[in-house]
Amino acid sequence: MGVQPSDLAGLSVDEKLELISELWDSIAASSAVLALSDTQQAELRARRARGFADPAATTVDWVTVRERLFGKS
């Protein structure tokens, strides 16, 4: 890769955000699909099955998530 972290140091925040946006767009436009591993697929299937089996046990409301993330009560 031709870009080094030191090359980015002189960019403004707006320029860095624009670069991130361009990178993200190029990834999204890529024809290459990022495939999940067998382990990741199995985990997603298991989580989905648990969610359907008992939605109340696996559902967390946003207030609780926010409190856990940010330590607010």
CYANA upper distance limits for C-alpha pairs under 8 A (distance plus 0.5 A):
  3 VAL  CA      7 ASP  CA      6.87
  3 VAL  CA      8 LEU  CA      8.40
  4 GLN  CA      8 LEU  CA      7.57
  5 PRO  CA      9 ALA  CA      7.26
  6 SER  CA     10 GLY  CA      8.37
  8 LEU  CA     16 LYS  CA      8.00
 11 LEU  CA     15 GLU  CA      6.21
 11 LEU  CA     16 LYS  CA      6.64
 12 SER  CA     16 LYS  CA      6.71
 13 VAL  CA     17 LEU  CA      6.64
 14 ASP  CA     18 GLU  CA      6.66
 15 GLU  CA     19 LEU  CA      6.70
 16 LYS  CA     20 ILE  CA      6.71
 17 LEU  CA     21 SER  CA      6.64
 18 GLU  CA     22 GLU  CA      6.69
 19 LEU  CA     23 LEU  CA      6.61
 20 ILE  CA     24 TRP  CA      6.56
 21 SER  CA     25 ASP  CA      6.59
 22 GLU  CA     26 SER  CA      6.65
 23 LEU  CA     27 ILE  CA      6.80
 24 TRP  CA     28 ALA  CA      6.68
 25 ASP  CA     29 ALA  CA      6.55
 26 SER  CA     30 SER  CA      6.64
 36 LEU  CA     40 GLN  CA      6.26
 36 LEU  CA     41 GLN  CA      6.60
 37 SER  CA     41 GLN  CA      6.71
 38 ASP  CA     42 ALA  CA      6.61
 39 THR  CA     43 GLU  CA      6.70
 40 GLN  CA     44 LEU  CA      6.75
 41 GLN  CA     45 ARG  CA      6.71
 42 ALA  CA     46 ALA  CA      6.64
 43 GLU  CA     47 ARG  CA      6.63
 44 LEU  CA     48 ARG  CA      6.57
 45 ARG  CA     49 ALA  CA      6.63
 46 ALA  CA     50 ARG  CA      6.70
 47 ARG  CA     51 GLY  CA      6.62
 48 ARG  CA     52 PHE  CA      6.76
 49 ALA  CA     53 ALA  CA      6.53
 50 ARG  CA     54 ASP  CA      6.73
 50 ARG  CA     55 PRO  CA      8.10
 50 ARG  CA     58 THR  CA      7.83
 51 GLY  CA     55 PRO  CA      5.35
 51 GLY  CA     57 ALA  CA      8.23
 51 GLY  CA     58 THR  CA      6.22
 51 GLY  CA     59 THR  CA      8.23
 54 ASP  CA     58 THR  CA      7.28
 55 PRO  CA     59 THR  CA      6.42
 60 VAL  CA     64 THR  CA      7.02
 60 VAL  CA     65 VAL  CA      7.17
 61 ASP  CA     65 VAL  CA      6.92
 62 TRP  CA     66 ARG  CA      6.49
 63 VAL  CA     67 GLU  CA      6.65
 64 THR  CA     68 ARG  CA      6.67
 65 VAL  CA     69 LEU  CA      6.63
 66 ARG  CA     70 PHE  CA      6.42
 66 ARG  CA     71 GLY  CA      8.22
 66 ARG  CA     72 LYS  CA      7.88
 67 GLU  CA     71 GLY  CA      5.50
 67 GLU  CA     72 LYS  CA      5.03
 67 GLU  CA     73 SER  CA      6.39
 68 ARG  CA     72 LYS  CA      7.71
